[in-house]
């Protein structure tokens, strides 16, 4: 069982999430609050493994709360469960160290699976979130299909396999297990992907792959 604390200023929704998690058999909600300051005051005594935050809250926003938690050096996984589909807020949350970003209109199964993924070391994000991130990263400069095809052509078979597994949210350890190689070798592939695709993080790799699907033989003519 994973101990969770929920921070959300909508009591009805918060109650529903508490019931969902407690009924899952995977999670145990040890406390729930309607504001970030309550969490900051109680966190040293609660010691949960996972923090589930709303983005838009009075007095202290979810992003401000995340930044304060990171400044304090908290080790808990931190995931946003929010109604905000603003790609800039998603990008800011992930850039600030959030372990996931899930939308409130996700199905119960998507929420539970996302939280489980985060506890395994992956980024909790559904396809909608990846699409939002891809659109955000592509604002201003969108590579042409020809440019993306040229970048794909530079990748080795193993790098392509690694990229596909990163897009599925797998950690280096899980990728190594899937491909039957060492963690160190996966790190080399990831480093090569970051350089060849000119991005700076695993999440950006996933967003790039989502936004630049390789053309099929038919589409290439």
C-alpha positions as CSV (number, residue, x, y, z in Angstrom):
1,X,0.0,0.0,0.0
2,X,1.2,3.5,-0.9
3,X,0.4,6.3,1.5
4,X,-1.0,9.3,-0.2
5,X,-1.9,12.9,0.8
6,X,-4.4,14.8,-1.4
7,X,-4.5,18.6,-1.7
8,X,-7.5,20.0,-3.6
9,X,-9.9,22.9,-2.7
10,X,-13.0,21.2,-4.1
11,X,-14.3,19.1,-1.3
12,X,-16.7,16.9,-3.4
13,X,-14.0,16.0,-5.9
14,X,-11.5,15.5,-3.1
15,X,-13.8,13.1,-1.3
16,X,-14.3,11.1,-4.6
17,X,-10.6,10.7,-5.1
18,X,-10.1,9.6,-1.5
19,X,-12.7,6.9,-2.0
20,X,-11.3,5.9,-5.3
21,X,-7.8,5.5,-3.9
22,X,-8.8,3.8,-0.7
23,X,-11.0,1.3,-2.6
24,X,-8.2,0.5,-5.1
25,X,-6.3,-1.8,-2.8
26,X,-3.1,-0.1,-4.0
27,X,-3.2,3.3,-2.1
28,X,-4.1,4.5,1.3
29,X,-5.0,8.2,1.8
30,X,-3.5,9.3,5.1
31,X,-4.8,12.9,4.9
32,X,-6.5,15.3,2.6
33,X,-6.4,19.1,2.7
34,X,-8.0,22.0,0.9
35,X,-4.9,24.2,0.8
36,X,-1.2,23.9,0.4
37,X,-0.2,25.5,3.7
38,X,-2.0,22.8,5.6
39,X,0.1,20.3,3.7
40,X,3.4,22.1,4.5
41,X,2.5,22.2,8.1
42,X,1.5,18.6,8.4
43,X,4.0,16.9,6.0
44,X,6.8,16.2,8.6
45,X,4.4,14.2,10.7
46,X,2.6,12.4,7.9
47,X,5.5,11.1,5.8
48,X,3.5,9.9,2.8
49,X,5.0,8.4,-0.3
50,X,2.9,10.3,-2.8
51,X,1.4,13.8,-2.9
52,X,-1.5,14.5,-5.2
53,X,-2.0,18.2,-5.9
54,X,-4.6,20.4,-7.7
55,X,-3.1,23.1,-9.9
56,X,-5.5,26.1,-9.2
57,X,-6.1,26.7,-5.5
58,X,-6.5,30.0,-3.6
59,X,-3.6,31.5,-1.7
60,X,-1.0,29.0,-2.8
61,X,-1.3,27.5,-6.3
62,X,-0.3,23.9,-7.0
63,X,2.8,25.1,-8.9
64,X,3.9,27.4,-6.0
65,X,3.3,24.5,-3.6
66,X,5.4,22.2,-5.8
67,X,8.2,24.8,-5.8
68,X,8.2,25.1,-2.0
69,X,8.2,21.4,-1.6
70,X,11.2,21.0,-3.9
71,X,13.0,23.8,-2.1
72,X,12.5,21.9,1.2
73,X,14.0,18.8,-0.5
74,X,11.0,16.5,-0.2
75,X,11.5,13.0,-1.5
76,X,7.8,12.1,-2.1
77,X,6.5,11.6,-5.6
78,X,4.4,14.6,-6.6
79,X,1.6,14.4,-9.2
80,X,-0.9,16.9,-10.4
81,X,-4.5,15.9,-10.8
82,X,-6.1,19.0,-12.3
83,X,-8.8,20.3,-14.7
84,X,-6.2,22.6,-16.4
85,X,-5.4,21.5,-19.9
86,X,-3.1,24.5,-20.4
87,X,0.1,23.1,-22.0
88,X,2.2,25.8,-20.4
89,X,1.1,24.8,-16.9
90,X,1.8,21.2,-17.7
91,X,5.3,22.1,-19.0
92,X,6.0,24.3,-15.9
93,X,4.9,21.5,-13.6
94,X,7.1,18.9,-15.2
95,X,10.0,21.3,-15.5
96,X,9.7,22.1,-11.8
97,X,10.0,18.4,-10.9
98,X,6.5,17.0,-10.9
99,X,6.3,13.2,-11.4
100,X,3.1,13.4,-13.4
101,X,0.2,15.4,-14.7
102,X,-3.2,13.9,-15.0
103,X,-6.5,15.5,-15.9
104,X,-9.6,15.3,-13.7
105,X,-11.7,14.0,-16.5
106,X,-9.5,10.9,-16.8
107,X,-11.2,7.6,-16.1
108,X,-10.7,6.0,-12.6
109,X,-8.5,3.3,-14.3
110,X,-6.3,6.0,-15.9
111,X,-5.8,7.7,-12.6
112,X,-4.9,4.6,-10.7
113,X,-2.6,3.3,-13.5
114,X,-0.9,6.7,-13.7
115,X,-0.2,6.8,-10.0
116,X,1.1,3.2,-10.1
117,X,3.4,4.2,-13.0
118,X,4.8,7.1,-11.0
119,X,5.6,4.9,-8.1
120,X,7.6,2.7,-10.5
121,X,9.7,5.7,-11.5
122,X,7.9,6.7,-14.7
123,X,6.1,10.0,-15.6
124,X,2.4,9.7,-14.9
125,X,0.9,11.2,-18.1
126,X,-1.8,10.0,-20.5
127,X,-1.8,10.5,-24.3
128,X,-3.7,13.8,-23.8
129,X,-0.9,15.1,-21.6
130,X,1.8,14.0,-24.1
131,X,-0.1,15.8,-26.9
132,X,-0.4,18.9,-24.8
133,X,3.4,18.8,-24.1
134,X,4.2,18.2,-27.8
135,X,2.1,21.2,-28.9
136,X,3.8,23.4,-26.3
137,X,7.3,22.3,-27.3
138,X,6.5,22.9,-31.0
139,X,5.3,26.4,-30.6
140,X,7.4,28.8,-32.5
141,X,9.4,26.3,-34.5
142,X,7.8,23.2,-36.0
143,X,10.2,20.8,-37.8
144,X,9.0,19.9,-41.2
145,X,8.1,16.3,-42.0
146,X,11.3,16.1,-44.1
147,X,13.4,17.3,-41.2
148,X,11.8,14.8,-38.8
149,X,12.3,12.0,-41.3
150,X,16.0,12.9,-41.6
151,X,16.4,12.8,-37.8
152,X,14.7,9.4,-37.7
153,X,17.1,8.2,-40.4
154,X,20.0,9.0,-38.0
155,X,18.8,6.7,-35.3
156,X,20.0,3.1,-35.0
157,X,17.6,0.3,-34.5
158,X,18.3,0.1,-30.8
159,X,17.8,3.8,-30.4
160,X,14.5,3.6,-32.2
161,X,13.5,0.7,-29.9
162,X,14.6,2.8,-26.9
163,X,12.7,5.8,-28.1
164,X,9.5,3.8,-28.5
165,X,9.8,2.5,-24.9
166,X,10.5,5.9,-23.5
167,X,7.3,7.1,-25.3
168,X,5.4,4.4,-23.3
169,X,6.8,5.9,-20.1
170,X,9.3,3.2,-19.3
171,X,12.3,3.9,-17.0
172,X,15.8,3.0,-18.0
173,X,15.6,-0.1,-15.7
174,X,12.4,-1.3,-17.4
175,X,13.8,-0.6,-20.9
176,X,16.9,-2.6,-20.1
177,X,14.8,-5.5,-19.0
178,X,12.6,-5.3,-22.1
179,X,15.6,-5.2,-24.5
180,X,17.8,-7.6,-22.6
181,X,20.6,-5.1,-22.1
182,X,22.3,-3.3,-19.2
183,X,21.1,0.0,-17.6
184,X,24.4,1.6,-18.7
185,X,23.7,0.7,-22.3
186,X,20.3,2.2,-22.1
187,X,21.8,5.4,-20.7
188,X,24.1,5.6,-23.7
189,X,21.1,5.2,-26.1
190,X,19.2,7.9,-24.2
191,X,22.1,10.3,-24.4
192,X,22.4,9.7,-28.1
193,X,18.7,10.3,-28.6
194,X,18.8,13.6,-26.7
195,X,21.8,14.8,-28.9
196,X,20.4,13.6,-32.2
197,X,16.9,15.0,-31.7
198,X,18.1,18.2,-30.0
199,X,16.0,17.9,-26.9
200,X,16.9,18.1,-23.2
201,X,14.8,15.5,-21.3
202,X,13.1,12.1,-21.6
203,X,9.7,13.7,-21.5
204,X,10.7,15.9,-24.5
205,X,11.8,12.8,-26.3
206,X,8.3,11.3,-25.8
207,X,6.7,14.5,-26.9
208,X,9.0,14.8,-30.0
209,X,8.1,11.2,-31.0
210,X,4.4,11.8,-30.5
211,X,4.5,15.0,-32.6
212,X,6.7,13.5,-35.3
213,X,5.4,10.0,-36.2
214,X,7.5,8.5,-39.0
215,X,5.8,8.4,-42.3
216,X,4.6,5.1,-43.7
217,X,5.7,3.9,-47.1
218,X,2.3,4.9,-48.5
219,X,2.6,8.4,-47.0
220,X,6.1,8.8,-48.4
221,X,4.7,7.9,-51.9
